[in-house]
Amino acid sequence: MTKGKQGQVRSGADQLPEWAASHLNGKRIGLLTNPTGINREFVSTIDVCASIPSVTLAALYACEHGIRGERQAGVLFEDETDPRLGIPVISLYGKIKKPTPEMLEPVDVVLFDIQDLGVRFYTYMTTMLYMMEACAAAGKPFVVLDRPNPLGGEVVEGGLLVAGFESMVGSWTVPFRTGLTIGEFARYVNDRQERRCDLHVVPLSGWSRDMEYPDTGLPWLMPSPNMPTMDTVRVYSGNCLFEGTNLSEGRGTTKPFEQIGAPWIDGDELSREVNALGLPGVHFHPVTFTPMFSKHQGALCNGVHTFVTDPEAYKPLESALHLLHTVIRMYGDKFEWIPPFKEGRKNFIDYLTGSDRVRTTLHEEAGLRQLVHDWAAEAEAWKQERAPYLLYPMTGSEASR
């Protein structure tokens, strides 16, 4: 973490009134946001937009979890009317997830302000991409109010999504951890679209790539109901893989993604086995929990709690692969991959990981080693591919690579 820089960072939302005065005068704007759309004075971007006299806030667009973060993961919803502003709240997480031309008719320009995690399968990135495609087709500008990558902008982890495995939890060929801000990601994908949108990014001020979110001085609001703290964010890009299995990933507890388990796991035995691997920067401790909802609701689960002991050394994805491999090796008679949700669809783990390699090879020691090797190589190659799209320079050792 960078020391001595707390309180200096201004997000795109903090700079919106000044930017709007010179770029959006007289426009009807639509805002794609959620509760994380907030400035450093704790004013929501919805209210910021509504208070700018030179623009008209004509519509809100809501993605997974709703405009106020009121819905759990996977809960679909339809269009609503904002009770306070009396303007439409158009759902992008109902029957329709890709905006239609009719959805964009009320506005001249669309703004995006959502805190993401810099992780490929966090669905906000996909919703943004769909909106960019819709704006390109409609000939309407798209503006990203940039926000920090919570884990900084230097470290990346592979592997890349394979063509044919696109979904809401992976819409583009990028690694698990992109090492990009949401604005940089928009620049990258827009440059590769068949039809580019008129993209504008209102950049961060005072942010450097070696800063984690607590260094910024910006208020932290949960990006989604199961992402309460930075401890959760730190393990999410790895432990989210357990969503594709019949183990609980801790949803329905106060420690989602930090706790992994099932009724048939022996937590002492599992923690002893995985700790013996000597994985850097992490310790797995036996834990018992009872999910209040989601998988194994109401059942006593045993498993492990992931403690990050050295954030700089910890590799969440590699650690999760080793943990998952160990579970399969020890409990192969009870372990299962979640089956496809619909006929003709792939297993959910395939969408999460961007290919079928984890499902088809991780049970073998050689498969695990090959995955770790290949994904590390893909992450290194990605660093070069992302370089032209960085809005903020590299720092420290990474800058000289």
Disulfide bonds with the S-S distance in Angstrom:
none
